[in-house]
């Protein structure tokens, strides 16, 4: 029997968590939250491959061979991560004579060129600074919500992104935050401070689990420092080597913090823009949930994929049996996976569907979190007379869209301000 989840029921649960000052709340944001400013992985892949092909014919030949090798393996997806992984593996196993008659140094140069281009692609802050377009950032709206929401425990942000978008948003709204670095002239990473956060109890936390633009290694003093220089970035680039890199500092400290956060009582982790494709992050989440009875993960999963086939747009939804998040949520009841069309809640898989038509005066407006289905063509519309439309309740849960999610957060602040203003006027009236 098909299972249905009423979005009206679950949205109230999300709202109650977000307005409660007793819950410890954290967010894990992935690449999808930088969309619009930083290209998504398939967009980045296309741009970088086209650029490499235009630079050298030798690059083009190698990349074409790598593409054939990746596509011949049904377990792999062709993207910049699998391309870099192939190059890293060739470099690792190439002998003095190189690989396939090509010198090892040539593969190293190609790998470096790709990584340099990735840095350019994620350096969205430069354009934002030039145009002073800080208020166009959804991250700025998110920071505004953090600043206006009254909370007992500070918000913690974990992100796999390298860019400065969260920093720009927080600083634009004057939100104090701590990111694991101490100092002023040449801030250095201080791992011990992440284990004891009492000194930064009220500050928002920003943990960049895959590194950041501006971080580099001070080899002379054997420490990691933060600067605005563009050389020697310490990032976990998207390749097979990222799992080895994540065992080093500062990444291990941030993963430990994620684990320790989820082991605390009454903790909720919201994920958005994260596809659960990083094994190390997933391992820490699952391990913590297995040892704690009160923590919970709400995964807002933008799983809608649009493809063009024979001139028609085909829409697919990834939250199904072969998807990593589906597998995790079906085994672990403390993970609720909210896809665009379907969800896994309490280890049960079902479809979003309204049980009833929403009232006009609903406390949470439907269009903030759900889009009901509409007819695809005027032909279908003409078949039904006005007023005779059939209510199906089916539609799209839109909070996995980062922009929609932040709009939803802001709506709660606005509603809270209206209620406070109403209560204030009522008190004045009776004085």
DRENDO-1510 file (C-alpha; in Angstrom, 1 decimal, always signed):
<recs>
REC; n; res; u; v; w
REC; 1; UNK; +0.0; +0.0; +0.0 .
REC; 2; UNK; +1.3; +3.4; -1.0 .
REC; 3; UNK; +2.3; +5.7; +1.9 .
REC; 4; UNK; +1.5; +9.4; +2.0 .
REC; 5; UNK; +3.0; +12.2; +4.2 .
REC; 6; UNK; +1.0; +15.4; +4.8 .
REC; 7; UNK; +3.4; +18.3; +4.5 .
REC; 8; UNK; +1.1; +20.4; +6.7 .
REC; 9; UNK; +1.7; +18.0; +9.6 .
REC; 10; UNK; +5.5; +17.9; +9.2 .
REC; 11; UNK; +6.0; +21.6; +8.6 .
REC; 12; UNK; +4.5; +22.3; +12.0 .
REC; 13; UNK; +7.1; +20.0; +13.5 .
REC; 14; UNK; +9.9; +21.9; +11.7 .
REC; 15; UNK; +8.5; +25.2; +12.9 .
REC; 16; UNK; +8.3; +24.1; +16.5 .
REC; 17; UNK; +11.9; +23.0; +16.4 .
REC; 18; UNK; +13.1; +26.2; +14.9 .
REC; 19; UNK; +11.3; +28.5; +17.3 .
REC; 20; UNK; +12.2; +26.5; +20.4 .
REC; 21; UNK; +15.0; +28.1; +22.4 .
REC; 22; UNK; +15.6; +24.7; +24.2 .
REC; 23; UNK; +16.9; +22.8; +21.1 .
REC; 24; UNK; +20.5; +22.9; +19.9 .
REC; 25; UNK; +20.3; +23.6; +16.2 .
REC; 26; UNK; +23.0; +23.1; +13.6 .
REC; 27; UNK; +23.0; +23.3; +9.8 .
REC; 28; UNK; +25.0; +21.3; +7.3 .
REC; 29; UNK; +25.1; +23.1; +4.0 .
REC; 30; UNK; +26.5; +21.7; +0.8 .
REC; 31; UNK; +27.3; +22.9; -2.7 .
REC; 32; UNK; +23.6; +23.5; -3.5 .
REC; 33; UNK; +23.5; +26.4; -1.1 .
REC; 34; UNK; +26.0; +28.3; -3.3 .
REC; 35; UNK; +24.0; +27.8; -6.5 .
REC; 36; UNK; +23.6; +31.0; -8.5 .
REC; 37; UNK; +27.0; +32.3; -7.3 .
REC; 38; UNK; +29.1; +29.1; -7.6 .
REC; 39; UNK; +28.4; +26.6; -10.4 .
REC; 40; UNK; +27.0; +23.2; -9.5 .
REC; 41; UNK; +29.3; +20.2; -10.1 .
REC; 42; UNK; +27.9; +19.4; -13.5 .
REC; 43; UNK; +28.1; +23.0; -14.6 .
REC; 44; UNK; +31.7; +23.3; -13.2 .
REC; 45; UNK; +32.6; +20.1; -15.0 .
REC; 46; UNK; +31.4; +21.4; -18.4 .
REC; 47; UNK; +33.2; +24.7; -18.0 .
REC; 48; UNK; +36.5; +23.3; -16.8 .
REC; 49; UNK; +36.6; +20.5; -19.4 .
REC; 50; UNK; +35.9; +23.0; -22.2 .
REC; 51; UNK; +38.6; +25.3; -21.0 .
REC; 52; UNK; +41.2; +22.5; -20.7 .
REC; 53; UNK; +40.3; +21.2; -24.2 .
REC; 54; UNK; +40.8; +24.7; -25.6 .
REC; 55; UNK; +44.2; +25.2; -23.9 .
REC; 56; UNK; +46.0; +22.1; -25.1 .
REC; 57; UNK; +45.2; +19.4; -27.6 .
REC; 58; UNK; +47.1; +17.0; -25.3 .
REC; 59; UNK; +44.7; +17.8; -22.4 .
REC; 60; UNK; +41.8; +17.2; -24.7 .
REC; 61; UNK; +43.1; +13.7; -25.7 .
REC; 62; UNK; +43.7; +12.7; -22.0 .
REC; 63; UNK; +40.4; +14.0; -20.8 .
REC; 64; UNK; +38.5; +12.2; -23.6 .
REC; 65; UNK; +40.2; +8.9; -22.6 .
REC; 66; UNK; +39.3; +9.5; -18.9 .
REC; 67; UNK; +35.7; +10.2; -19.9 .
REC; 68; UNK; +35.5; +6.9; -21.7 .
REC; 69; UNK; +37.0; +5.1; -18.7 .
REC; 70; UNK; +34.5; +6.7; -16.3 .
REC; 71; UNK; +31.5; +6.1; -18.5 .
REC; 72; UNK; +32.4; +2.4; -18.9 .
REC; 73; UNK; +31.9; +2.0; -15.1 .
REC; 74; UNK; +28.2; +2.0; -14.2 .
REC; 75; UNK; +29.1; +2.8; -10.6 .
REC; 76; UNK; +30.7; +6.1; -11.5 .
REC; 77; UNK; +29.3; +9.5; -12.6 .
REC; 78; UNK; +31.2; +11.6; -15.0 .
REC; 79; UNK; +32.0; +14.9; -13.2 .
REC; 80; UNK; +34.9; +16.9; -12.0 .
REC; 81; UNK; +35.3; +14.7; -8.9 .
REC; 82; UNK; +35.7; +11.5; -10.9 .
REC; 83; UNK; +38.0; +13.2; -13.4 .
REC; 84; UNK; +40.3; +14.4; -10.7 .
REC; 85; UNK; +40.2; +11.0; -9.0 .
REC; 86; UNK; +41.4; +9.4; -12.3 .
REC; 87; UNK; +44.2; +11.9; -12.7 .
REC; 88; UNK; +45.3; +11.4; -9.0 .
REC; 89; UNK; +45.3; +7.6; -9.4 .
REC; 90; UNK; +47.4; +7.9; -12.6 .
REC; 91; UNK; +49.9; +10.2; -10.8 .
REC; 92; UNK; +50.0; +7.8; -7.8 .
REC; 93; UNK; +50.7; +4.7; -9.9 .
REC; 94; UNK; +52.8; +6.2; -12.8 .
REC; 95; UNK; +56.4; +5.0; -12.8 .
REC; 96; UNK; +59.5; +6.8; -14.1 .
REC; 97; UNK; +58.3; +6.3; -17.7 .
REC; 98; UNK; +54.9; +7.9; -17.0 .
REC; 99; UNK; +51.6; +6.4; -18.0 .
REC; 100; UNK; +50.6; +5.4; -21.5 .
REC; 101; UNK; +53.7; +7.0; -22.9 .
REC; 102; UNK; +53.0; +10.4; -21.3 .
REC; 103; UNK; +55.2; +11.8; -18.6 .
REC; 104; UNK; +54.0; +11.8; -15.0 .
REC; 105; UNK; +54.7; +15.6; -14.8 .
REC; 106; UNK; +52.2; +16.2; -17.6 .
REC; 107; UNK; +49.3; +14.6; -15.5 .
REC; 108; UNK; +50.5; +16.6; -12.5 .
REC; 109; UNK; +50.3; +19.8; -14.6 .
REC; 110; UNK; +46.8; +19.0; -15.8 .
REC; 111; UNK; +45.6; +18.2; -12.2 .
REC; 112; UNK; +47.0; +21.5; -11.0 .
REC; 113; UNK; +45.4; +23.4; -13.8 .
REC; 114; UNK; +42.0; +21.9; -13.0 .
REC; 115; UNK; +42.4; +22.7; -9.3 .
REC; 116; UNK; +43.4; +26.2; -10.0 .
REC; 117; UNK; +40.3; +26.6; -12.1 .
REC; 118; UNK; +38.1; +25.2; -9.4 .
REC; 119; UNK; +39.4; +27.9; -7.1 .
REC; 120; UNK; +38.5; +30.6; -9.7 .
REC; 121; UNK; +35.0; +29.1; -10.1 .
REC; 122; UNK; +34.3; +29.2; -6.3 .
REC; 123; UNK; +35.8; +32.7; -5.8 .
REC; 124; UNK; +32.3; +34.3; -6.0 .
REC; 125; UNK; +33.1; +36.8; -3.3 .
REC; 126; UNK; +35.2; +38.9; -5.8 .
REC; 127; UNK; +32.3; +39.7; -8.0 .
REC; 128; UNK; +30.0; +40.4; -5.0 .
REC; 129; UNK; +32.6; +42.8; -3.5 .
REC; 130; UNK; +33.1; +44.6; -6.8 .
REC; 131; UNK; +29.3; +45.2; -7.2 .
REC; 132; UNK; +28.6; +45.6; -3.5 .
REC; 133; UNK; +25.8; +43.0; -4.0 .
REC; 134; UNK; +25.8; +41.7; -0.4 .
REC; 135; UNK; +22.0; +42.0; +0.0 .
REC; 136; UNK; +21.5; +39.8; -3.1 .
REC; 137; UNK; +22.9; +36.9; -1.1 .
REC; 138; UNK; +20.5; +34.4; +0.5 .
REC; 139; UNK; +23.3; +33.9; +3.0 .
REC; 140; UNK; +22.7; +37.5; +4.2 .
REC; 141; UNK; +19.1; +36.7; +4.8 .
REC; 142; UNK; +20.1; +33.6; +6.7 .
REC; 143; UNK; +22.4; +35.7; +8.9 .
REC; 144; UNK; +19.5; +38.1; +9.5 .
REC; 145; UNK; +17.4; +35.2; +10.8 .
REC; 146; UNK; +20.3; +34.2; +13.1 .
REC; 147; UNK; +20.5; +37.7; +14.4 .
REC; 148; UNK; +16.8; +38.2; +15.0 .
REC; 149; UNK; +15.9; +34.7; +16.4 .
REC; 150; UNK; +16.2; +34.6; +20.2 .
REC; 151; UNK; +18.0; +31.4; +21.2 .
REC; 152; UNK; +19.5; +29.9; +24.3 .
REC; 153; UNK; +22.1; +28.0; +22.3 .
REC; 154; UNK; +24.1; +29.5; +19.4 .
REC; 155; UNK; +23.6; +28.3; +15.8 .
REC; 156; UNK; +26.3; +26.0; +14.4 .
REC; 157; UNK; +27.0; +26.0; +10.7 .
REC; 158; UNK; +28.9; +23.1; +9.0 .
REC; 159; UNK; +29.6; +23.6; +5.3 .
REC; 160; UNK; +31.5; +21.7; +2.7 .
REC; 161; UNK; +31.8; +24.9; +0.6 .
REC; 162; UNK; +35.1; +26.7; +0.1 .
REC; 163; UNK; +33.6; +30.1; -0.8 .
REC; 164; UNK; +33.2; +33.1; +1.5 .
REC; 165; UNK; +29.4; +33.4; +1.1 .
REC; 166; UNK; +28.5; +32.6; +4.7 .
REC; 167; UNK; +31.2; +34.9; +6.0 .
REC; 168; UNK; +30.0; +37.7; +3.8 .
REC; 169; UNK; +26.4; +37.2; +5.0 .
REC; 170; UNK; +27.3; +37.0; +8.7 .
REC; 171; UNK; +29.6; +40.1; +8.5 .
REC; 172; UNK; +27.1; +42.1; +6.5 .
REC; 173; UNK; +24.5; +41.6; +9.3 .
REC; 174; UNK; +27.1; +42.1; +12.1 .
REC; 175; UNK; +26.7; +38.6; +13.5 .
REC; 176; UNK; +29.7; +37.6; +15.6 .
REC; 177; UNK; +31.0; +34.1; +14.7 .
REC; 178; UNK; +33.8; +31.8; +15.5 .
REC; 179; UNK; +35.5; +29.5; +12.9 .
REC; 180; UNK; +38.4; +27.8; +14.8 .
REC; 181; UNK; +41.0; +30.5; +14.1 .
REC; 182; UNK; +42.5; +32.8; +16.7 .
REC; 183; UNK; +44.6; +35.9; +16.3 .
REC; 184; UNK; +44.5; +39.2; +14.4 .
REC; 185; UNK; +47.5; +39.8; +12.2 .
REC; 186; UNK; +47.9; +36.2; +11.0 .
REC; 187; UNK; +45.0; +34.2; +12.5 .
REC; 188; UNK; +46.0; +30.6; +13.2 .
REC; 189; UNK; +43.9; +27.4; +13.6 .
REC; 190; UNK; +43.6; +26.4; +17.2 .
REC; 191; UNK; +42.2; +22.9; +17.5 .
REC; 192; UNK; +41.8; +22.9; +21.3 .
REC; 193; UNK; +39.3; +25.7; +21.1 .
REC; 194; UNK; +36.9; +23.5; +19.2 .
REC; 195; UNK; +36.9; +21.0; +22.0 .
REC; 196; UNK; +36.0; +23.6; +24.6 .
REC; 197; UNK; +33.7; +26.3; +23.2 .
REC; 198; UNK; +32.8; +28.0; +26.5 .
REC; 199; UNK; +34.8; +31.1; +25.6 .
REC; 200; UNK; +32.6; +31.5; +22.5 .
REC; 201; UNK; +29.3; +30.4; +24.0 .
REC; 202; UNK; +27.2; +33.1; +22.4 .
REC; 203; UNK; +28.9; +33.3; +19.0 .
REC; 204; UNK; +27.5; +31.6; +15.9 .
REC; 205; UNK; +29.9; +28.8; +14.8 .
REC; 206; UNK; +31.1; +28.3; +11.3 .
REC; 207; UNK; +32.9; +25.1; +10.6 .
REC; 208; UNK; +34.2; +24.7; +7.0 .
REC; 209; UNK; +34.8; +20.9; +6.9 .
REC; 210; UNK; +36.5; +20.8; +3.4 .
REC; 211; UNK; +38.6; +23.9; +3.9 .
REC; 212; UNK; +38.3; +27.4; +2.7 .
REC; 213; UNK; +39.7; +30.0; +0.3 .
REC; 214; UNK; +42.3; +32.0; +2.3 .
REC; 215; UNK; +43.6; +29.1; +4.4 .
REC; 216; UNK; +47.2; +28.1; +3.9 .
REC; 217; UNK; +50.1; +26.3; +5.6 .
REC; 218; UNK; +52.7; +28.3; +7.3 .
REC; 219; UNK; +55.5; +25.8; +6.8 .
REC; 220; UNK; +58.0; +27.8; +8.7 .
REC; 221; UNK; +56.0; +27.7; +11.9 .
REC; 222; UNK; +54.2; +24.4; +11.1 .
REC; 223; UNK; +50.7; +25.8; +11.5 .
REC; 224; UNK; +47.6; +26.6; +9.4 .
REC; 225; UNK; +46.8; +30.3; +9.0 .
REC; 226; UNK; +44.1; +32.3; +7.5 .
REC; 227; UNK; +44.9; +35.2; +5.1 .
REC; 228; UNK; +43.5; +36.8; +2.0 .
REC; 229; UNK; +46.4; +35.7; -0.2 .
REC; 230; UNK; +45.4; +33.5; -3.2 .
REC; 231; UNK; +48.3; +31.1; -3.0 .
REC; 232; UNK; +48.7; +27.7; -1.4 .
REC; 233; UNK; +45.1; +27.1; -0.5 .
REC; 234; UNK; +44.4; +24.1; +1.7 .
REC; 235; UNK; +41.2; +22.7; +0.3 .
REC; 236; UNK; +39.9; +19.2; +0.0 .
REC; 237; UNK; +39.5; +19.1; -3.7 .
REC; 238; UNK; +36.7; +16.8; -5.1 .
REC; 239; UNK; +38.7; +13.6; -5.8 .
REC; 240; UNK; +39.3; +10.2; -4.3 .
REC; 241; UNK; +42.1; +11.8; -2.2 .
REC; 242; UNK; +39.6; +13.9; -0.2 .
REC; 243; UNK; +39.1; +10.9; +2.1 .
REC; 244; UNK; +42.8; +10.9; +2.9 .
REC; 245; UNK; +42.9; +14.7; +3.3 .
REC; 246; UNK; +40.0; +14.7; +5.7 .
REC; 247; UNK; +42.0; +12.7; +8.3 .
REC; 248; UNK; +44.3; +15.8; +8.7 .
REC; 249; UNK; +43.9; +19.0; +10.6 .
REC; 250; UNK; +41.8; +21.1; +10.6 .
REC; 251; UNK; +39.3; +18.8; +9.0 .
REC; 252; UNK; +39.4; +16.1; +11.6 .
REC; 253; UNK; +38.5; +18.7; +14.3 .
REC; 254; UNK; +35.5; +19.9; +12.4 .
REC; 255; UNK; +34.3; +16.3; +11.8 .
REC; 256; UNK; +34.8; +15.6; +15.5 .
REC; 257; UNK; +32.7; +18.7; +16.4 .
REC; 258; UNK; +29.9; +17.5; +14.1 .
REC; 259; UNK; +30.0; +14.1; +15.9 .
REC; 260; UNK; +30.1; +15.7; +19.4 .
REC; 261; UNK; +27.3; +18.1; +18.5 .
REC; 262; UNK; +25.0; +15.2; +17.6 .
REC; 263; UNK; +25.8; +13.4; +20.8 .
REC; 264; UNK; +24.4; +16.2; +22.9 .
REC; 265; UNK; +20.9; +16.1; +24.1 .
REC; 266; UNK; +18.0; +17.7; +22.2 .
REC; 267; UNK; +20.0; +18.4; +19.0 .
REC; 268; UNK; +18.7; +18.8; +15.5 .
REC; 269; UNK; +20.8; +18.9; +12.4 .
REC; 270; UNK; +19.2; +20.4; +9.3 .
REC; 271; UNK; +21.0; +19.6; +6.0 .
REC; 272; UNK; +20.4; +21.5; +2.8 .
REC; 273; UNK; +22.3; +21.4; -0.5 .
REC; 274; UNK; +24.1; +18.3; +0.8 .
REC; 275; UNK; +23.7; +15.1; -1.2 .
REC; 276; UNK; +25.1; +12.7; +1.4 .
REC; 277; UNK; +27.9; +11.7; -1.0 .
REC; 278; UNK; +30.7; +12.2; +1.4 .
REC; 279; UNK; +31.4; +8.9; +3.3 .
REC; 280; UNK; +33.4; +10.5; +6.1 .
REC; 281; UNK; +30.7; +13.0; +7.0 .
REC; 282; UNK; +28.0; +10.3; +6.8 .
REC; 283; UNK; +30.0; +8.0; +9.0 .
REC; 284; UNK; +30.2; +10.7; +11.7 .
REC; 285; UNK; +26.5; +11.4; +11.5 .
REC; 286; UNK; +25.5; +7.8; +11.7 .
REC; 287; UNK; +27.9; +6.9; +14.5 .
REC; 288; UNK; +26.6; +9.8; +16.6 .
REC; 289; UNK; +23.0; +9.0; +16.0 .
REC; 290; UNK; +23.6; +5.4; +17.0 .
REC; 291; UNK; +24.9; +6.5; +20.4 .
REC; 292; UNK; +22.2; +9.1; +21.2 .
REC; 293; UNK; +18.5; +8.7; +21.6 .
REC; 294; UNK; +17.5; +12.4; +21.3 .
REC; 295; UNK; +19.4; +13.7; +18.3 .
REC; 296; UNK; +17.7; +13.9; +14.9 .
REC; 297; UNK; +18.7; +14.8; +11.3 .
REC; 298; UNK; +16.2; +16.6; +9.0 .
REC; 299; UNK; +17.7; +16.3; +5.5 .
REC; 300; UNK; +16.2; +18.8; +3.0 .
REC; 301; UNK; +17.1; +17.1; -0.2 .
REC; 302; UNK; +16.9; +18.9; -3.5 .
REC; 303; UNK; +16.6; +15.7; -5.6 .
REC; 304; UNK; +14.9; +17.1; -8.7 .
REC; 305; UNK; +16.9; +16.5; -11.9 .
REC; 306; UNK; +15.9; +17.9; -15.2 .
REC; 307; UNK; +17.1; +16.4; -18.5 .
REC; 308; UNK; +16.5; +17.2; -22.1 .
REC; 309; UNK; +15.6; +14.2; -24.2 .
REC; 310; UNK; +14.3; +14.4; -27.8 .
REC; 311; UNK; +13.5; +18.1; -27.2 .
REC; 312; UNK; +11.4; +17.4; -24.1 .
REC; 313; UNK; +12.3; +18.1; -20.5 .
REC; 314; UNK; +12.3; +15.0; -18.4 .
REC; 315; UNK; +12.1; +15.4; -14.6 .
REC; 316; UNK; +13.5; +12.7; -12.3 .
REC; 317; UNK; +13.7; +12.5; -8.5 .
REC; 318; UNK; +16.7; +10.9; -6.9 .
REC; 319; UNK; +15.3; +9.9; -3.5 .
REC; 320; UNK; +14.7; +6.2; -4.3 .
REC; 321; UNK; +16.2; +2.8; -3.7 .
REC; 322; UNK; +19.7; +3.4; -5.3 .
REC; 323; UNK; +20.2; +6.7; -3.6 .
REC; 324; UNK; +22.6; +7.0; -0.6 .
REC; 325; UNK; +20.3; +9.2; +1.5 .
REC; 326; UNK; +17.4; +6.8; +0.9 .
REC; 327; UNK; +19.5; +3.9; +2.1 .
REC; 328; UNK; +20.6; +5.8; +5.2 .
REC; 329; UNK; +17.2; +7.0; +6.2 .
REC; 330; UNK; +15.6; +3.6; +5.6 .
REC; 331; UNK; +18.0; +2.1; +8.2 .
REC; 332; UNK; +18.1; +4.9; +10.7 .
REC; 333; UNK; +14.8; +6.3; +12.1 .
REC; 334; UNK; +16.6; +9.4; +13.4 .
REC; 335; UNK; +17.1; +10.6; +9.8 .
REC; 336; UNK; +14.1; +12.2; +8.1 .
REC; 337; UNK; +14.8; +12.7; +4.4 .
REC; 338; UNK; +12.5; +15.3; +2.8 .
REC; 339; UNK; +12.8; +15.2; -1.0 .
REC; 340; UNK; +10.9; +17.3; -3.4 .
REC; 341; UNK; +8.2; +14.7; -4.2 .
REC; 342; UNK; +8.9; +11.9; -1.8 .
REC; 343; UNK; +10.2; +11.4; +1.8 .
REC; 344; UNK; +11.6; +8.8; +4.1 .
REC; 345; UNK; +10.3; +9.4; +7.6 .
REC; 346; UNK; +10.5; +6.8; +10.4 .
REC; 347; UNK; +12.2; +4.4; +8.0 .
REC; 348; UNK; +9.1; +4.5; +5.7 .
REC; 349; UNK; +9.1; +5.7; +2.1 .
REC; 350; UNK; +6.2; +7.7; +0.8 .
REC; 351; UNK; +4.9; +10.6; -1.3 .
REC; 352; UNK; +4.0; +14.1; -0.2 .
REC; 353; UNK; +0.3; +14.7; -0.3 .
REC; 354; UNK; -2.1; +17.1; +1.4 .
REC; 355; UNK; -4.9; +15.4; +3.3 .
REC; 356; UNK; -7.1; +18.4; +2.9 .
REC; 357; UNK; -7.3; +21.7; +1.1 .
REC; 358; UNK; -5.6; +24.4; +3.2 .
REC; 359; UNK; -7.6; +27.2; +4.8 .
REC; 360; UNK; -6.9; +30.8; +3.9 .
REC; 361; UNK; -6.1; +31.6; +7.5 .
REC; 362; UNK; -3.6; +28.7; +8.1 .
REC; 363; UNK; -0.9; +29.7; +10.6 .
REC; 364; UNK; +1.8; +28.7; +8.2 .
REC; 365; UNK; +1.1; +29.8; +4.6 .
REC; 366; UNK; +1.2; +26.8; +2.2 .
REC; 367; UNK; +3.1; +28.6; -0.5 .
REC; 368; UNK; +6.1; +29.0; +1.9 .
REC; 369; UNK; +6.8; +25.3; +1.8 .
REC; 370; UNK; +4.6; +23.5; -0.8 .
REC; 371; UNK; +3.6; +23.9; -4.4 .
REC; 372; UNK; +0.4; +22.0; -5.4 .
REC; 373; UNK; +0.4; +20.4; -8.8 .
REC; 374; UNK; -1.2; +22.3; -11.7 .
REC; 375; UNK; -2.2; +21.2; -15.2 .
REC; 376; UNK; +0.6; +20.9; -17.7 .
REC; 377; UNK; -1.2; +22.3; -20.7 .
REC; 378; UNK; -4.1; +24.5; -21.7 .
REC; 379; UNK; -5.7; +21.4; -23.4 .
REC; 380; UNK; -6.1; +19.7; -20.0 .
REC; 381; UNK; -7.4; +22.9; -18.4 .
REC; 382; UNK; -10.1; +23.3; -21.1 .
REC; 383; UNK; -11.4; +19.8; -20.3 .
REC; 384; UNK; -12.5; +20.9; -16.8 .
REC; 385; UNK; -14.8; +23.8; -16.1 .
REC; 386; UNK; -13.9; +26.4; -13.5 .
REC; 387; UNK; -15.0; +25.3; -10.1 .
REC; 388; UNK; -14.9; +21.7; -11.0 .
REC; 389; UNK; -11.2; +21.1; -10.6 .
REC; 390; UNK; -10.4; +18.0; -8.6 .
REC; 391; UNK; -8.2; +18.4; -5.5 .
REC; 392; UNK; -5.4; +15.8; -5.4 .
REC; 393; UNK; -3.2; +17.2; -2.7 .
REC; 394; UNK; -0.1; +16.1; -4.6 .
REC; 395; UNK; +2.8; +18.6; -5.3 .
REC; 396; UNK; +6.4; +19.6; -4.5 .
REC; 397; UNK; +7.9; +20.2; -1.0 .
REC; 398; UNK; +10.0; +23.2; -1.8 .
REC; 399; UNK; +12.1; +23.7; +1.4 .
REC; 400; UNK; +15.0; +21.7; -0.1 .
REC; 401; UNK; +15.5; +24.7; -2.2 .
REC; 402; UNK; +18.0; +26.8; -0.1 .
REC; 403; UNK; +16.3; +30.1; -1.1 .
REC; 404; UNK; +12.9; +28.8; -0.2 .
REC; 405; UNK; +14.2; +27.5; +3.1 .
REC; 406; UNK; +15.6; +30.8; +4.1 .
REC; 407; UNK; +12.5; +32.6; +3.0 .
REC; 408; UNK; +10.6; +30.2; +5.4 .
REC; 409; UNK; +13.0; +31.0; +8.2 .
REC; 410; UNK; +12.5; +34.8; +7.7 .
REC; 411; UNK; +8.7; +34.4; +7.6 .
REC; 412; UNK; +8.8; +33.0; +11.2 .
REC; 413; UNK; +10.8; +36.1; +12.3 .
REC; 414; UNK; +8.3; +38.4; +10.7 .
REC; 415; UNK; +5.4; +36.5; +12.2 .
REC; 416; UNK; +7.0; +36.7; +15.6 .
REC; 417; UNK; +7.5; +40.4; +15.3 .
REC; 418; UNK; +3.8; +40.9; +14.4 .
REC; 419; UNK; +2.7; +38.9; +17.4 .
REC; 420; UNK; +5.0; +40.8; +19.7 .
REC; 421; UNK; +3.7; +44.1; +18.3 .
REC; 422; UNK; +0.1; +42.9; +18.7 .
REC; 423; UNK; +0.8; +41.9; +22.3 .
REC; 424; UNK; +2.5; +45.2; +23.1 .
REC; 425; UNK; -0.5; +47.2; +21.7 .
REC; 426; UNK; -2.9; +45.0; +23.7 .
REC; 427; UNK; -1.0; +45.7; +26.9 .
REC; 428; UNK; -1.0; +49.5; +26.1 .
REC; 429; UNK; -4.7; +49.4; +25.4 .
REC; 430; UNK; -5.5; +48.0; +28.8 .
REC; 431; UNK; -3.2; +50.2; +30.8 .
</recs>
